[in-house]
Amino acid sequence: MNYTLTDIPQVANYIIKNAKSNILLFYGEMGVGKTTLIKEIVKVLGVNDVTSSPTFSIVNEYEGNSGKIYHFDFYRLETEEEAYDIGFEDYIYTDAICLIEWPEKIENLLPENATKIMITKVLDNKRSLILK
C-alpha cells in the first residue's frame, strides 16, 4: 500500500483492522514516518493526550478506549538487556497494545505472533507500507 501524509488516518485504521496481534512492530529507516503513523494509531484508539516519541524515556503509556497502549522506541538501546531493565516482558505479555519502533534492536525478545509493519520511502512524499 502506498500513501501520503494526508492518507495517514486511513492507514492507521487499516493497520488496526488488519493486525493479527496486539504487538505491532514498526520497521523503517530514520525519518520514514514511524512515529507519525503511531501517533495517528494512538489517536484512532481513543487517546486524547498529547503524544510524542519515547526516544529518551524508551516507553510512553497511554489510556485508550480499550485499555492501555504502550509506545516503545528502542533506537537508543545498545543491548537487549536494556529492554529487560525497563521490564519489557511485563509490558509485552499483557493484553495491552504495544507499538514498537526499532524492534530489530530486541529481535530475540519479540513474540513470534507479532504483526510486522514495514515502511519505506518511495517517491518524494510517498511511503510504502507492508503489513505481515
Secondary structure, DSSP 8 states (H G I E B T S, - for coil): -EE-GGGHHHHHHHHHHH-SSSEEEEE--TTSSHHHHHHHHHHHTT--S-----TTTSEEEEEETTEEEEEEE-TT--SHHHHHHTTHHHHHTSSSEEEEESGGGGGGGS-TT-EEEEEEE-STT-EEEEE-
